[in-house]
């Protein structure tokens, strides 16, 4: 491939840092942007030793920072975002996601760099027609439930990608991620339920499960997310397309907690604490979320390969090491 320069936003985060490593391995020159509010330099330990990588500490809401960092880039992979405001502030979610994406598109249009925009399965919202295909309706809840701020911001950003393509001819691909997990995941609810479950089990504490725990999710290992993103970036067949990047393997949240406890040899000690949604104020959860991935397989050859048990073993080992726990032989 002739084009070798990539700008990655959210580069110090979970998906971003793993993608940076993959891009460097493939021979790309990479510039990363991160304000380090959720990401960590530790995630980029190897990348920072590579002369082909440059980290810019900055905020995606600052257009000048984006334009300067993205000068000469052939691809912009936009991962920086603020997630569901379950414990946080809906204003950050809306402003960071909308303004950040607008700035990326503005900077990219000057050179016609291809934009890969990281969206989310959350945009499918309350749609009950499963599995979700990229043509499925996006059904979100009432505006006074703040959890929908994230989905609304990502839906807006997707439409913005299409609008920039229509008006300026800007090439883009949208990838909708389903339940990412794995090494370098954030060690809080921000990183997903598996992150919290591993921590609580390691500490011998009660494992908090929101609602009744019967809600189901597809969980996708980081290597598969990175592969899908990389394929969408380099393939012209993905241009102008929305692609589900996820695993078809489902688990209930309660089942996930039990699986993790079993893999950690703590099945008998597992103690669940059910946390009512009312704890978060007015909140709505989605009962089930699973993707069709036929389109991604057809257009870019993507198919998730890592089974949940295999991925969780790797994730548990990584998190134990990070938290300073040593496995007993």
C-alpha positions in Angstrom: 0.0 0.0 0.0 1.4 3.4 -1.0 -0.3 5.4 1.7 1.5 5.0 4.9 0.5 7.8 7.3 -2.2 7.4 9.9 -3.7 9.7 12.5 -5.3 7.9 15.4 -7.4 9.8 18.0 -7.8 8.2 21.4 -4.5 6.6 20.8 -3.7 6.0 24.4 -7.0 4.2 25.1 -7.9 0.6 24.9 -8.7 0.2 21.2 -6.5 3.0 20.1 -3.3 1.7 21.7 -3.8 -1.8 20.3 -4.5 -0.4 16.9 -1.4 1.8 17.0 0.7 -1.3 17.7 -0.9 -3.1 14.8 -0.3 -0.2 12.4 3.3 0.1 13.4 3.8 -3.6 12.9 2.3 -3.2 9.4 4.9 -0.5 8.6 2.7 2.7 8.9 3.9 6.0 10.2 1.5 6.9 13.0 0.5 10.0 14.9 -1.6 9.6 18.0 -3.7 12.2 19.7 -5.0 11.8 23.3 -5.7 14.1 26.1 -5.0 11.2 28.6 -8.2 11.8 30.4 -9.1 8.1 30.1 -6.1 6.7 28.2 -2.7 6.0 29.6 0.9 6.4 28.4 1.5 2.9 29.8 -0.7 1.6 27.0 1.8 3.1 24.5 4.9 1.9 26.2 6.2 -0.1 23.1 4.9 2.4 20.6 6.7 5.4 22.2 10.0 3.6 21.6 9.3 3.4 17.9 10.5 6.3 15.8 7.6 5.8 13.4 5.2 6.9 16.2 4.5 10.4 17.6 2.1 11.1 20.4 0.4 14.5 20.6 -1.2 15.4 23.9 -4.3 17.3 22.9 -8.1 17.4 22.9 -10.2 16.5 19.8 -12.3 19.5 20.5 -9.4 21.7 19.4 -9.4 21.9 15.6 -6.0 23.5 15.5 -4.4 20.5 17.3 -6.2 18.1 14.9 -5.1 20.0 11.7 -1.5 20.2 12.9 -1.3 16.6 13.9 -3.1 15.4 10.8 -1.0 17.2 8.3 0.2 14.7 5.7 -2.0 11.9 7.0 -3.6 9.6 4.5 -6.0 8.1 7.0 -7.8 9.5 10.1 -9.0 6.8 12.5 -11.3 8.5 15.0 -11.6 6.5 18.2 -11.7 9.3 20.8 -15.1 9.5 22.5 -16.9 9.9 25.8 -19.2 6.9 26.7 -22.6 6.3 28.1 -23.1 8.8 31.0 -24.2 6.2 33.5 -22.1 7.8 36.3 -21.1 10.9 34.5 -22.1 14.0 32.7 -24.2 13.9 29.6 -22.8 17.3 28.4 -19.3 15.8 28.1 -20.6 12.9 26.0 -22.5 15.2 23.7 -19.9 17.8 23.2 -16.8 15.7 23.0 -18.4 13.3 20.5 -20.1 15.8 18.3 -17.3 18.5 18.2 -14.5 16.0 18.0 -16.0 14.2 15.0 -16.7 17.5 13.3 -13.1 18.6 13.7 -11.8 15.3 12.4 -13.9 15.6 9.3 -13.0 19.3 8.8 -9.3 18.5 9.0 -9.5 15.4 6.7 -11.5 17.2 4.0 -8.6 19.5 3.2 -6.5 16.6 1.9 -9.3 14.1 1.2 -7.8 11.7 3.8 -10.0 8.7 4.4 -11.8 8.8 7.8 -12.6 5.6 9.7 -15.2 6.6 12.3 -15.7 4.4 15.4 -19.3 4.1 16.2 -21.1 1.8 18.5 -23.7 -1.0 18.7 -25.5 1.4 21.1 -27.0 3.2 18.1 -29.4 0.3 17.6 -30.9 1.2 20.9 -34.3 -0.4 21.6 -34.7 -2.0 18.3 -36.1 -5.5 18.9 -35.4 -7.0 15.5 -32.3 -9.1 16.1 -29.6 -9.7 15.1 -28.9 -6.2 14.1 -27.9 -5.5 10.5 -26.4 -2.3 9.2 -29.7 -1.4 7.6 -31.7 -1.9 10.9 -33.6 1.0 12.3 -31.9 3.0 15.1 -34.4 3.3 17.9 -33.5 5.3 21.0 -35.5 6.2 24.1 -36.9 9.4 25.5 -34.7 12.6 25.8 -35.0 12.8 29.5 -33.1 9.5 30.0 -29.4 10.6 29.8 -28.1 7.1 28.8 -29.3 7.9 25.3 -26.9 10.9 25.0 -24.2 8.5 23.8 -26.3 6.8 21.1 -27.6 10.2 20.0 -24.1 11.6 19.7 -22.9 8.7 17.7 -25.9 8.7 15.4 -25.3 12.4 14.7 -21.6 11.7 14.0 -22.5 8.9 11.5 -24.9 11.3 9.7 -22.1 13.9 9.7 -19.8 11.5 7.9 -22.4 10.9 5.2 -22.9 14.7 4.9 -19.2 15.5 4.5 -19.0 12.8 1.8 -22.0 14.3 0.0 -20.8 17.9 0.2 -17.0 17.5 -0.1 -16.5 14.0 -1.5 -14.7 12.9 1.7 -14.0 9.2 1.8 -15.1 7.4 5.0 -16.0 4.1 6.6 -18.1 3.7 9.8 -17.4 0.7 12.1 -19.9 -0.2 14.8 -18.2 -2.0 17.7 -19.9 -4.6 19.8 -18.7 -5.2 23.4 -15.0 -4.8 23.2 -12.8 -6.3 25.9 -9.2 -7.5 26.4 -5.8 -6.3 27.5 -5.6 -2.6 28.2 -9.3 -2.3 28.8 -10.1 0.5 31.3 -10.2 -0.8 34.9 -13.7 0.6 35.7 -17.2 0.4 34.3 -15.8 2.5 31.5 -14.0 -0.7 30.4 -17.1 -2.8 30.5 -18.6 -5.2 33.0 -15.9 -7.8 32.6 -13.3 -5.4 33.9 -15.2 -4.7 37.1 -16.1 -8.4 37.6 -12.4 -9.4 37.4 -11.4 -6.7 39.8 -14.1 -7.6 42.4 -13.3 -11.3 42.2 -9.6 -10.7 42.6 -10.3 -8.6 45.7 -12.8 -11.2 47.1 -15.6 -8.6 47.0 -19.3 -8.8 45.9 -19.7 -8.6 42.2 -22.2 -5.8 41.1 -24.6 -6.8 38.4 -26.9 -4.1 37.1 -30.6 -5.0 36.8 -31.5 -8.7 36.8 -28.3 -9.7 34.9 -30.4 -11.4 32.2 -29.6 -8.8 29.6 -27.4 -10.2 26.8 -24.5 -8.8 25.0 -22.0 -9.9 22.3 -18.4 -9.6 23.6 -15.7 -9.0 21.0 -12.0 -9.5 21.8 -9.6 -6.6 21.1 -7.7 -8.5 18.4 -10.9 -8.9 16.4 -11.9 -5.2 16.9 -8.4 -4.1 15.7 -8.6 -6.5 12.7 -12.0 -5.2 11.6 -10.8 -1.6 12.0 -7.6 -2.2 10.0 -9.5 -4.0 7.2 -12.1 -1.2 7.0 -9.3 1.4 6.8 -7.3 -0.2 4.0 -10.2 -1.5 1.9 -11.7 0.7 -0.7 -14.8 -1.6 -0.7 -15.5 -0.2 2.8 -15.7 3.3 1.6 -19.1 4.9 2.2 -20.2 1.9 4.2 -21.4 1.2 7.8 -20.0 -2.1 9.1 -20.8 -4.1 12.2 -17.5 -5.2 13.9 -18.3 -7.8 16.5 -18.7 -11.3 17.6 -21.9 -13.3 17.2 -21.2 -15.1 20.5 -23.6 -13.9 23.3 -23.6 -14.1 27.0 -25.9 -12.7 29.7 -24.2 -10.3 32.1 -24.9 -12.7 35.0 -23.5 -15.6 32.9 -20.4 -13.5 32.2 -19.8 -13.0 35.9 -20.1 -16.8 36.5 -17.9 -17.6 33.6 -15.1 -15.2 34.8 -15.4 -16.6 38.4 -15.0 -20.2 37.0 -12.0 -19.3 34.9 -10.4 -17.7 38.0 -11.1 -20.7 40.2 -13.5 -18.7 42.3 -16.8 -20.1 41.3 -17.8 -21.3 44.8 -16.8 -17.9 46.3 -18.8 -15.8 43.8 -21.3 -13.5 45.5 -23.5 -11.4 43.3 -24.9 -8.0 44.3 -27.8 -6.9 42.1 -27.7 -3.1 41.6 -31.1 -1.6 40.6 -31.1 0.8 37.6 -32.7 3.4 39.8 -29.3 3.9 41.3 -28.3 5.8 38.2 -31.4 8.0 38.2 -33.7 7.6 35.2 -32.0 4.9 33.1 -33.0 2.4 30.4 -31.0 -0.7 29.5 -31.1 -2.8 26.3 -32.1 -6.4 26.8 -30.1 -7.9 23.9 -27.5 -6.9 21.4 -26.0 -9.1 18.7 -24.8 -8.3 15.2 -25.2 -9.6 11.7 -21.6 -9.5 10.4 -22.4 -10.8 6.9 -21.7 -7.5 5.3 -18.3 -7.0 6.9 -17.3 -10.5 5.9 -18.4 -10.0 2.3 -16.9 -6.5 1.8 -13.6 -6.7 3.8 -13.3 -10.3 4.9 -13.9 -9.7 8.6 -15.0 -12.4 10.9 -14.5 -12.5 14.7 -12.3 -15.4 15.5 -11.6 -15.3 19.3 -14.0 -17.3 21.4 -15.2 -15.7 24.7 -13.6 -18.2 27.0 -10.2 -17.8 25.2 -10.4 -14.0 25.2 -11.4 -13.9 28.9 -8.4 -16.1 29.9 -6.0 -13.6 28.2 -7.9 -10.7 29.7 -7.9 -12.1 33.2 -4.2 -12.8 33.0 -3.4 -9.3 31.9 -5.6 -7.7 34.5 -4.2 -9.9 37.3 -0.7 -8.7 36.3 -1.7 -5.1 36.1 -3.4 -5.2 39.5 -0.3 -6.8 41.0 -1.7 -10.2 41.6 0.4 -13.3 41.0 -1.2 -16.5 40.1 -0.6 -19.4 42.4 0.8 -22.5 40.6 
